[in-house]
Amino acid sequence: MDNLNKVKIEVAGAGYTIATTEQEGYVRDLAKEMSDDIDSLMVRNPSLSMNDALVLCAIAYLSEYKKAEANCDHIRSQLKEYLGDTARARMEADDANRRADKLAKEVEELRRRYGV
């Protein structure tokens, strides 16, 4: 791994040092968001243990990740379709332009031939 940053964070009162290539501010923002989510869960459900809150957060994050991944896959397939449509349209336009040029030459030849 190149250019690892060591970032000290705190999540739900526990300190961690993360070795990452991400920017420190980004990692700190993630840690704060996770800590806030855990705190919120524990306030709403005082009987939850820290481990329960961590597991629930992990499941929620994984669910969001899977949905985002599926959405990205869908967008990629749409993009492939659009690119295919664009390539077909470009080929059709090129073909139409060639036919138009050919017809324009034929018209010009007929005008010369018949003096119009």
Residue frames as qw, qx, qy, qz and C-alpha x, y, z in Angstrom:
[[0.000, 0.889, 0.459, 0.000, 0.00, 0.00, 0.00],
 [0.438, 0.328, 0.005, 0.837, 1.31, 3.39, -0.95],
 [0.040, -0.378, 0.105, -0.919, 1.16, 6.54, 1.16],
 [0.484, -0.520, -0.704, 0.017, -0.67, 5.14, 4.17],
 [0.163, -0.567, 0.201, -0.782, -2.02, 7.72, 6.57],
 [0.358, -0.263, -0.817, 0.366, -2.41, 6.80, 10.23],
 [0.291, -0.481, -0.136, -0.816, -5.59, 8.39, 11.47],
 [0.088, -0.125, -0.819, 0.553, -6.69, 8.34, 15.11],
 [0.422, -0.358, -0.385, -0.738, -10.45, 8.16, 15.49],
 [0.197, 0.006, 0.781, -0.592, -13.00, 7.57, 18.20],
 [0.496, -0.202, -0.600, -0.594, -16.17, 5.55, 17.69],
 [0.718, -0.523, -0.347, -0.301, -18.68, 5.22, 20.50],
 [0.537, -0.794, 0.245, -0.143, -16.06, 6.15, 23.07],
 [0.875, -0.199, 0.319, 0.304, -13.40, 3.69, 21.88],
 [0.074, 0.832, -0.379, -0.397, -10.19, 4.91, 20.26],
 [0.883, 0.222, 0.359, 0.206, -8.74, 3.38, 17.11],
 [0.074, -0.659, 0.456, 0.594, -5.81, 4.08, 14.81],
 [0.797, 0.490, 0.343, -0.081, -6.63, 3.43, 11.16],
 [0.315, -0.385, 0.572, 0.652, -3.96, 2.93, 8.49],
 [0.543, 0.645, 0.532, -0.075, -5.51, 4.10, 5.23],
 [0.403, 0.136, 0.383, 0.820, -4.84, 5.77, 1.91],
 [0.038, -0.812, -0.510, -0.282, -7.92, 7.95, 2.46],
 [0.098, 0.580, -0.166, 0.791, -7.72, 11.55, 3.58],
 [0.185, -0.072, -0.739, 0.644, -7.77, 12.10, 7.35],
 [0.352, 0.075, 0.176, -0.916, -10.86, 14.31, 7.23],
 [0.663, 0.022, -0.523, -0.535, -12.79, 11.70, 5.29],
 [0.535, -0.065, -0.817, 0.203, -11.94, 8.95, 7.80],
 [0.025, -0.086, -0.565, 0.820, -12.81, 11.21, 10.72],
 [0.506, 0.038, -0.103, -0.855, -16.17, 12.05, 9.09],
 [0.672, -0.043, -0.691, -0.263, -16.91, 8.33, 8.67],
 [0.377, -0.079, -0.776, 0.499, -16.02, 7.67, 12.29],
 [0.192, 0.066, 0.336, -0.920, -18.22, 10.53, 13.48],
 [0.621, -0.001, -0.349, -0.701, -21.15, 9.32, 11.37],
 [0.636, -0.072, -0.769, -0.001, -20.77, 5.79, 12.71],
 [0.208, -0.073, -0.665, 0.714, -20.45, 7.02, 16.28],
 [0.369, 0.034, 0.097, -0.924, -23.56, 9.19, 15.85],
 [0.679, -0.035, -0.549, -0.486, -25.49, 6.23, 14.40],
 [0.523, -0.089, -0.796, 0.291, -24.47, 3.99, 17.31],
 [0.007, -0.070, -0.492, 0.868, -25.35, 6.67, 19.87],
 [0.506, -0.004, -0.163, -0.847, -28.72, 7.23, 18.20],
 [0.673, -0.081, -0.699, -0.227, -29.50, 3.52, 18.24],
 [0.426, -0.113, -0.745, 0.500, -28.55, 3.20, 21.89],
 [0.179, 0.029, 0.291, -0.939, -30.63, 6.24, 22.90],
 [0.634, -0.016, -0.305, -0.711, -33.68, 4.86, 21.08],
 [0.899, -0.135, -0.396, -0.127, -33.09, 1.37, 22.50],
 [0.252, -0.763, 0.491, -0.335, -31.46, 1.64, 25.93],
 [0.878, -0.263, 0.383, -0.116, -31.41, -2.14, 26.37],
 [0.817, 0.536, -0.169, 0.126, -29.04, -2.61, 23.40],
 [0.724, -0.479, 0.205, 0.452, -25.48, -3.59, 24.17],
 [0.018, 0.743, -0.403, -0.535, -22.64, -1.93, 22.33],
 [0.261, -0.136, 0.881, 0.370, -22.12, -5.12, 20.32],
 [0.360, 0.584, 0.725, -0.064, -25.81, -5.19, 19.36],
 [0.193, 0.885, 0.067, -0.419, -25.63, -1.58, 18.20],
 [0.121, -0.570, 0.644, 0.495, -22.44, -2.29, 16.22],
 [0.330, 0.140, 0.902, 0.241, -24.04, -5.32, 14.52],
 [0.323, 0.750, 0.545, -0.190, -27.20, -3.36, 13.66],
 [0.097, 0.846, -0.211, -0.480, -25.10, -0.52, 12.21],
 [0.226, -0.347, 0.801, 0.432, -22.98, -2.98, 10.24],
 [0.374, 0.402, 0.830, 0.097, -26.12, -4.62, 8.80],
 [0.260, 0.868, 0.283, -0.315, -27.57, -1.21, 7.87],
 [0.027, -0.742, 0.452, 0.494, -24.30, -0.14, 6.22],
 [0.306, -0.108, 0.884, 0.337, -24.01, -3.43, 4.34],
 [0.383, 0.620, 0.680, -0.082, -27.60, -3.11, 3.15],
 [0.185, 0.896, -0.009, -0.403, -26.92, 0.42, 1.88],
 [0.174, -0.543, 0.687, 0.451, -23.75, -0.80, 0.18],
 [0.386, 0.170, 0.884, 0.201, -25.53, -3.71, -1.54],
 [0.346, 0.786, 0.478, -0.185, -28.33, -1.42, -2.76],
 [0.070, 0.858, -0.257, -0.439, -25.81, 1.12, -4.05],
 [0.285, -0.322, 0.816, 0.386, -23.85, -1.65, -5.77],
 [0.414, 0.444, 0.790, 0.079, -27.02, -2.96, -7.44],
 [0.253, 0.894, 0.205, -0.307, -27.89, 0.57, -8.52],
 [0.084, -0.704, 0.528, 0.467, -24.40, 1.02, -10.00],
 [0.373, -0.005, 0.880, 0.294, -24.73, -2.28, -11.87],
 [0.382, 0.694, 0.604, -0.088, -28.09, -1.14, -13.24],
 [0.130, 0.907, -0.090, -0.391, -26.62, 2.21, -14.32],
 [0.249, -0.468, 0.723, 0.444, -23.67, 0.43, -15.96],
 [0.409, 0.281, 0.841, 0.214, -26.01, -1.82, -17.97],
 [0.296, 0.860, 0.361, -0.205, -28.09, 1.20, -19.01],
 [0.055, -0.810, 0.360, 0.460, -24.92, 3.01, -20.03],
 [0.360, -0.163, 0.829, 0.396, -23.84, 0.02, -22.14],
 [0.395, 0.599, 0.695, 0.050, -27.23, 0.06, -23.85],
 [0.150, 0.932, 0.098, -0.316, -26.99, 3.80, -24.47],
 [0.198, -0.622, 0.583, 0.483, -23.48, 3.44, -25.87],
 [0.403, 0.139, 0.854, 0.300, -24.69, 0.65, -28.16],
 [0.313, 0.795, 0.511, -0.097, -27.63, 2.79, -29.28],
 [0.003, -0.886, 0.180, 0.428, -25.28, 5.70, -29.91],
 [0.309, -0.355, 0.747, 0.470, -22.91, 3.55, -31.96],
 [0.392, 0.425, 0.794, 0.190, -25.82, 2.20, -34.05],
 [0.201, 0.904, 0.300, -0.228, -27.20, 5.70, -34.55],
 [0.140, -0.746, 0.412, 0.504, -23.77, 6.98, -35.59],
 [0.356, -0.066, 0.830, 0.424, -23.41, 4.14, -38.11],
 [0.326, 0.664, 0.672, 0.038, -26.90, 4.84, -39.47],
 [0.069, 0.925, 0.041, -0.371, -26.10, 8.56, -39.73],
 [0.242, -0.526, 0.622, 0.527, -22.83, 7.81, -41.54],
 [0.369, 0.240, 0.848, 0.297, -24.69, 5.48, -43.90],
 [0.245, 0.833, 0.479, -0.129, -27.39, 8.10, -44.52],
 [0.054, -0.845, 0.223, 0.484, -24.72, 10.74, -45.20],
 [0.314, -0.246, 0.768, 0.501, -22.98, 8.44, -47.70],
 [0.330, 0.514, 0.772, 0.175, -26.30, 7.78, -49.46],
 [0.117, 0.914, 0.238, -0.306, -27.09, 11.51, -49.47],
 [0.170, -0.663, 0.471, 0.557, -23.66, 12.27, -50.98],
 [0.341, 0.051, 0.848, 0.403, -24.17, 9.57, -53.61],
 [0.264, 0.720, 0.642, 0.007, -27.64, 10.90, -54.48],
 [0.001, 0.887, -0.017, -0.461, -26.32, 14.47, -54.62],
 [0.231, -0.418, 0.667, 0.572, -23.67, 13.33, -57.11],
 [0.315, 0.348, 0.843, 0.262, -26.31, 11.51, -59.16],
 [0.173, 0.868, 0.407, -0.225, -28.50, 14.63, -59.19],
 [0.096, -0.772, 0.305, 0.549, -25.54, 16.74, -60.25],
 [0.298, -0.132, 0.812, 0.485, -24.70, 14.24, -63.01],
 [0.281, 0.594, 0.747, 0.098, -28.30, 14.24, -64.25],
 [0.076, 0.904, 0.153, -0.392, -28.37, 18.06, -64.27],
 [0.163, -0.578, 0.547, 0.583, -25.18, 18.14, -66.31],
 [0.318, 0.117, 0.875, 0.347, -26.45, 15.45, -68.64],
 [0.170, 0.676, 0.696, 0.173, -29.82, 17.13, -69.25],
 [0.242, 0.350, 0.092, 0.900, -28.70, 20.72, -68.92],
 [0.381, -0.773, -0.463, -0.208, -30.94, 21.63, -66.02]]
